Amino acid sequence: MLRRTLAGAALSACLLASILAPAPAAAGTVTDLAGRQVEIPARVERIILGESRLLPALAILERGDPTARLVGMQDDLRQLDPNTYAQFRAVAPRLDDIPRLGRSSSETFSVERAIGSVPDLAIFGVEGHGPGAQSRQVIDALEAVGTRIVFIDFRGDPLVNTPRSIEVLGQALGREAEAAAFVAEWRRQLAIVTDRLAQAKPARPTVFLESRVGFSEDCCDTMARSMMAHFLEAAGAENIGAALLPGATGKVSLEKLLASQPRFWAGTAVGRPGMEQQPGHPRIVLGGGASAAMARESLAAALARPGVRELDAVREGRVFAIWHHFYTSPFNVVAVQALAKWLHPDLFQDLQPEETMAAMYERFQPFHLSGTYWISGR
């Protein structure tokens, strides 16, 4: 009770200070991905992230040390993708010292800590693991103390909203040139797939996408109309999850899956090197630090699960695993290329998504690419 009283008193003091303080000068207005008109301060020196998995997007624009202006963030990157976190920590040693505003869910976000960090700008996802566009209390409290908030989106409609999000961030951070360079390359890499598919018009094979393989014992979570479902469609697939579920995400029973017998099976990997495989529902290991041997071994274990191993696609080797965190990454265009080459190998024989990803990291991230981010059963 005392802690809540003190927190409420601190929040009230911050609100009172905002009423008495002069409004900061604005550099301009941006329209964010929630459709809000946001006046950006003339000087943005203190930034908070509603999800620390937005750090790669910040690094695209903030060359050198991407944490230089960060004064607070959620802890989801360290908790959910510790290998990428370690890569950033190696080039930004102060990463561990940045105050945490919560753990890995919106419910844990602390408004009091956020206000206490005195941010000029908050960068939030429209939806996700942190405060979203519907988090009215958080929005009102931060805006009341003069913090500007911009919403971006790599999750709901990523292949439409990724370039728009980077452009919004470029405007908000005074990094328009850096944003334009990334967006141009991102669009060029996506067009390699979409233009060729539009011209060749190949048949769209059916694919079932199992999300977060091994995260729970039950089978099978899927993305039907959001997140990586968009990558499948852009790569020339028919996602059978859309036919089996009414919503954007959900669970498909093994019985339904076996009755449908998709031509291909794909799974997203939430495992990482050093994670002990759980008997009965092993996770697939991909991402920074993962070797091809780790990925292949863990994929084989995941495919040996009862029921899943009875799928024709599994028995005949038409399987694929891909890094789960592509679903919230501005480098999602690489996932589209990897899926397209797997599904249409003759059409994309010359495409090298590994080289695409390595080149984009070289140009737009503060460290070199390492690890394995997808693996095929072929």
Backbone hydrogen bonds, N-H to C=O, Kabsch-Sander energy under -0.5 kcal/mol:
donor,donor_aa,acceptor,acceptor_aa,energy
5,T,1,M,-2.3
6,L,2,L,-2.7
7,A,3,R,-2.5
8,G,4,R,-2.5
9,A,5,T,-2.3
10,A,6,L,-2.5
11,L,7,A,-2.4
12,S,8,G,-2.4
13,A,9,A,-2.3
14,C,10,A,-2.1
15,L,11,L,-2.3
16,L,12,S,-2.5
17,A,13,A,-2.4
18,S,14,C,-1.9
19,I,15,L,-1.4
20,L,16,L,-1.7
21,A,17,A,-2.0
27,A,40,I,-4.2
28,G,40,I,-1.0
30,V,38,V,-2.6
32,D,30,V,-0.7
32,D,36,R,-2.2
33,L,151,F,-2.9
35,G,32,D,-1.8
38,V,30,V,-3.1
38,V,36,R,-0.6
40,I,28,G,-3.2
40,I,38,V,-0.6
42,A,25,A,-2.5
45,E,43,R,-0.7
47,I,69,R,-3.1
48,I,121,L,-2.0
49,L,72,G,-1.8
50,G,123,I,-3.0
54,L,51,E,-1.6
55,L,52,S,-1.9
58,L,54,L,-1.9
59,A,55,L,-2.5
60,I,56,P,-1.2
61,L,57,A,-0.7
61,L,58,L,-0.8
62,E,58,L,-2.9
63,R,61,L,-1.2
65,D,63,R,-0.8
68,A,65,D,-1.5
70,L,67,T,-1.4
71,V,47,I,-3.1
72,G,47,I,-0.8
73,M,99,P,-1.7
74,Q,49,L,-1.1
75,D,102,G,-0.9
75,D,103,R,-1.3
76,D,103,R,-0.5
79,Q,75,D,-1.8
80,L,76,D,-3.2
81,D,77,L,-2.2
84,T,81,D,-0.6
85,Y,81,D,-2.0
86,A,82,P,-2.4
87,Q,83,N,-1.6
88,F,84,T,-2.1
89,R,85,Y,-2.5
90,A,86,A,-1.7
91,V,87,Q,-0.7
91,V,88,F,-0.7
92,A,88,F,-1.7
95,L,92,A,-2.3
96,D,93,P,-0.7
97,D,94,R,-1.2
98,I,94,R,-0.7
98,I,95,L,-1.1
101,L,73,M,-2.4
102,G,73,M,-0.5
108,T,105,S,-1.2
109,F,106,S,-1.2
110,S,101,L,-3.3
111,V,109,F,-0.7
114,A,110,S,-2.1
115,I,111,V,-2.8
116,G,112,E,-2.3
117,S,113,R,-1.2
117,S,114,A,-0.6
118,V,115,I,-1.8
120,D,46,R,-2.5
121,L,46,R,-2.0
122,A,148,R,-2.8
123,I,48,I,-2.6
124,F,122,A,-0.6
124,F,150,V,-2.4
126,V,152,I,-2.3
133,A,126,V,-2.5
135,S,132,G,-2.0
136,R,134,Q,-2.2
139,I,135,S,-2.5
140,D,136,R,-2.9
141,A,137,Q,-2.3
142,L,138,V,-2.4
143,E,139,I,-2.7
144,A,140,D,-1.9
145,V,141,A,-0.8
145,V,142,L,-0.8
146,G,143,E,-1.5
147,T,142,L,-2.2
148,R,120,D,-2.4
150,V,122,A,-2.6
152,I,124,F,-2.5
160,V,157,D,-1.4
161,N,157,D,-2.8
162,T,158,P,-2.3
164,R,160,V,-0.7
165,S,161,N,-2.7
166,I,162,T,-2.3
167,E,163,P,-2.1
168,V,164,R,-2.3
169,L,165,S,-2.5
170,G,166,I,-2.5
171,Q,167,E,-2.2
172,A,168,V,-2.6
173,L,169,L,-2.5
174,G,170,G,-0.6
174,G,171,Q,-0.7
175,R,170,G,-2.9
179,A,175,R,-2.2
180,A,176,E,-2.6
181,A,177,A,-2.0
182,F,178,E,-1.9
183,V,179,A,-2.7
184,A,180,A,-2.2
185,E,181,A,-1.8
186,W,182,F,-3.0
187,R,183,V,-2.7
188,R,184,A,-1.9
189,Q,185,E,-2.4
190,L,186,W,-2.1
191,A,187,R,-2.3
192,I,188,R,-1.1
193,V,189,Q,-0.7
193,V,190,L,-1.0
194,T,190,L,-2.4
195,D,191,A,-2.2
196,R,191,A,-0.6
196,R,192,I,-0.6
197,L,193,V,-2.4
198,A,194,T,-2.2
199,Q,195,D,-1.7
200,A,196,R,-2.8
201,K,197,L,-2.7
207,V,238,E,-2.6
208,F,264,F,-2.1
209,L,207,V,-0.5
210,E,208,F,-0.7
210,E,266,A,-3.4
211,S,209,L,-0.6
211,S,221,D,-2.6
213,V,268,T,-1.9
215,F,212,R,-2.6
222,T,250,G,-2.7
223,M,209,L,-0.5
224,A,222,T,-0.6
224,A,248,A,-2.6
225,R,248,A,-2.2
226,S,248,A,-0.7
227,M,155,R,-1.7
229,A,226,S,-2.2
230,H,227,M,-1.4
232,L,228,M,-1.7
233,E,229,A,-1.9
234,A,230,H,-2.2
235,A,231,F,-1.7
236,G,233,E,-1.5
237,A,232,L,-1.9
238,E,205,P,-2.8
239,N,237,A,-0.6
240,I,207,V,-2.2
240,I,238,E,-0.8
241,G,207,V,-0.5
242,A,239,N,-1.4
243,A,240,I,-0.6
244,L,240,I,-1.4
245,L,241,G,-1.5
250,G,222,T,-1.7
252,V,220,C,-2.8
254,L,219,C,-0.5
257,L,253,S,-2.3
258,L,254,L,-3.0
259,A,255,E,-1.8
260,S,256,K,-1.8
261,Q,257,L,-2.2
264,F,206,T,-2.0
265,W,318,R,-2.1
266,A,208,F,-2.8
267,G,320,F,-2.2
268,T,210,E,-2.4
269,A,322,I,-2.7
270,V,268,T,-0.6
271,G,284,I,-2.5
275,M,272,R,-2.2
281,H,278,Q,-1.3
284,I,213,V,-0.6
286,L,271,G,-1.3
286,L,284,I,-0.7
287,G,372,T,-3.8
290,A,287,G,-1.9
295,A,291,S,-2.3
296,R,292,A,-2.6
297,E,293,A,-2.5
298,S,294,M,-2.5
299,L,295,A,-2.2
300,A,296,R,-2.2
301,A,297,E,-1.8
302,A,298,S,-2.1
303,L,299,L,-2.2
304,A,300,A,-0.7
304,A,301,A,-0.6
305,R,302,A,-1.1
308,V,306,P,-1.2
309,R,305,R,-2.2
310,E,307,G,-1.2
311,L,308,V,-1.7
315,R,311,L,-2.6
316,E,312,D,-2.2
317,G,314,V,-1.1
318,R,313,A,-2.6
319,V,317,G,-1.5
320,F,265,W,-1.2
321,A,375,I,-2.7
322,I,267,G,-2.3
323,W,373,Y,-2.6
324,H,269,A,-2.1
326,F,323,W,-1.4
327,Y,324,H,-1.9
328,T,325,H,-1.2
329,S,326,F,-1.5
332,N,329,S,-1.2
334,V,331,F,-1.8
335,A,331,F,-0.5
335,A,332,N,-0.6
336,V,332,N,-1.5
337,Q,333,V,-1.9
338,A,334,V,-2.6
339,L,335,A,-2.5
340,A,336,V,-2.4
341,K,337,Q,-2.4
342,W,338,A,-1.7
343,L,339,L,-2.6
344,H,340,A,-2.6
348,F,344,H,-1.9
349,Q,346,D,-1.0
351,L,348,F,-1.2
355,E,352,Q,-0.6
356,T,352,Q,-1.8
357,M,353,P,-2.7
358,A,354,E,-2.4
359,A,355,E,-2.4
360,M,356,T,-2.3
361,Y,357,M,-2.4
362,E,358,A,-2.3
363,R,359,A,-1.7
364,F,360,M,-2.8
365,Q,361,Y,-2.3
372,T,287,G,-1.4
375,I,321,A,-2.3
377,G,319,V,-2.8
